[in-house]
Amino acid sequence: MSSAYKVLTDEEYTKLKIEKRLFLISFFKVFNTNLNKIPIIFKEKLADNLNFSLKEYSNNLINKYSIKTDLIQEYEFKDNWVIENKFINSNYNTKINIALLSKEIIDTKNKPWVIIVHGLNSNKHKSFFYSIEYLKRKYNVAIFDLRNHGLSTKNKTTMGFNEKFDLDAVVKYIQKNYEPKSISLHGWSMGTFTIMEYLKKININYKNKFEFIILDSPIDRLINLFKYYLKTKYDLNYFDNFDLINKYCIEKYNYSIEDINPGYDLSILKEYKILFILCKNDLVTPYNLGEKAYENKIYFEKIKKSKKIVLDCKHASGIYNFYNKYWKNIFQFIKGEQN
């Protein structure tokens, strides 16, 4: 399954780990920044009123990117959209902070739900921005901080390997407490890794049905993403350096890069309806890796269920640069309409 690379002996690894210590720290730092803080400007507000701070944060994004859509109006700030805000248990004693949202806060049972899964170095505040259009259409929405992000437990970021258990905890909580009519998933960047790893390695045992899945800026395999970073950021070749970073990853973060394959070997997901949103100018999760993931998905579909849209923007920026087009494509996909 792996591409060919030079395999290090234990002695070679121990020696190189010392010699290239600064490189290894630098390489993995970008993937393990702890964001156990909420956005500073909302810190005091959040302590008193999560409903207010979520809406204020989204309005700031709308203004920052000059997005042509309605701001959340003053009267809407008075309406509480937060059903619950609490901590739930994930694996390895990890506490996940979740917020469950609805515009119909009195009647929350037997409703369609969407779970938003944020990317690396983000949090549930940004997930709320992805929630607004669903809430307008009477979906209930779950947003949450992945481990090592937001208010959730400080822990190692594992690019979906353990984060899939965080998503599993949210799915199970909604199922147990809200009798959902349906559940759907929407994630961006590392959130897409988490969704696909969950579907392939956890949900395969439960066989939960999901109405639709939205993947914004996905990849096929983590090994290909790290290969890309070795070349573009460090000008290092994959053959000589991959086993070093993989052994280091196993030692320090307890997962193998080769085990994270969100858009690869997708035969078990052939019945799922997935929209792939790819960004042409993506330098974080490159367009070609998302294209591979899409091709790997449709290869197994006898009747085509999945689609892709390609936007002329940088990483996970379609929602900001093409807000109306972004959501038009999503809701056409949900309804089964041709774009």
Number of C-alpha atoms within 10 A of each C-alpha: 4 6 9 9 13 12 15 16 10 10 9 11 17 14 12 15 17 11 11 12 13 10 14 17 12 11 17 16 11 11 15 19 14 20 20 20 13 18 17 9 10 17 13 13 15 16 9 10 13 20 21 19 21 22 22 18 17 21 17 12 16 19 12 10 11 11 17 13 10 8 16 14 10 9 7 14 15 10 13 16 23 20 18 13 16 11 17 15 16 21 14 9 9 19 23 26 23 20 22 20 26 25 21 16 16 8 9 19 14 12 18 18 28 25 24 28 32 27 25 21 18 22 26 26 25 19 25 23 18 22 24 18 13 17 19 11 9 14 23 27 29 28 25 29 30 38 27 27 29 23 21 22 21 17 19 18 21 22 23 26 20 22 26 26 23 25 28 18 18 23 20 11 14 17 14 10 10 14 14 16 12 17 23 18 23 22 25 25 21 26 28 29 30 29 27 25 25 22 23 19 12 16 17 12 9 8 9 13 12 16 17 20 24 25 27 28 31 32 30 26 22 23 21 19 16 18 16 21 18 18 12 12 9 11 10 15 14 20 13 12 17 22 18 19 20 18 21 21 17 12 11 11 16 14 19 18 23 14 13 21 22 24 25 18 16 23 14 12 17 19 17 18 20 25 22 24 26 31 26 17 16 19 13 14 27 21 22 16 21 26 22 16 22 26 18 18 28 19 13 16 17 9 9 13 16 21 18 19 14 13 21 14 17 19 21 24 20 22 18 17 18 16 15 15 12 17 16 13 18 21 13 12 21 16 10 11 10 8 10
